[in-house]
Amino acid sequence: MVLDVNWAVRWLTLCAQAMAEHRVWLIELDRAIGDSDHGENMDRGFQAVLEKLAEAQPETPGAALKLTAMTLMSKVGGAAGPLYGTAFLRASTALGDAAEIDPGRLADALVAARDGIVARGKAESGDKTMVDAWTPAAEAAQAAAADGTGTVLGVLVAAAEAAEAGAVATDPLVARKGRASYLGERSAGHRDPGAASSALILRAAVGAAA
């Protein structure tokens, strides 16, 4: 499997499908500890990405991710827009103008996305945020890429599985950042919606490459 611009467009298309399919679930997660708008915002944002992709086909994976970043920043409300926008923008920069992505560059892009989220949101692992999905995903991607036999699909699968486990692991945490932190101990027992949507995005990347 080659990760080129066609893969990137498929990934973003599957992201849009995932957000539409899980919109109500994400709303319910956010209702418990946030503003109840995460599912609606993510669905609207990725539908806007599809509209932009239909207007002009990007020439490289990096260009596709940059278009996504700009669209999410302008269309997604709350904290998610700036956080996801920064993630996709940093990943785009890491990919540069490459027409095809190898395992090492893919891992670098995922690490850059995580670093962008951390820089923008000032959150750390254990704070019960999307960082709890992205940090294990980035670390798993690096480990998979470091193996000389690693493939791009292997890197994506490792990242997605780690993100999904990380999202589940937010359930018992007490939120230390964001609106959920206002609830204190009452935030425990609920999954972080940003971590949940992050896992959906990384799983969509696998689906696009499978």
Summary of the structure (lengths in Angstrom):
residues: 210
radius of gyration: 15.8
end to end distance: 7.6
largest distance: 47.7
contacts: 790
relative contact order: 0.15
helix: 74%
strand: 1%
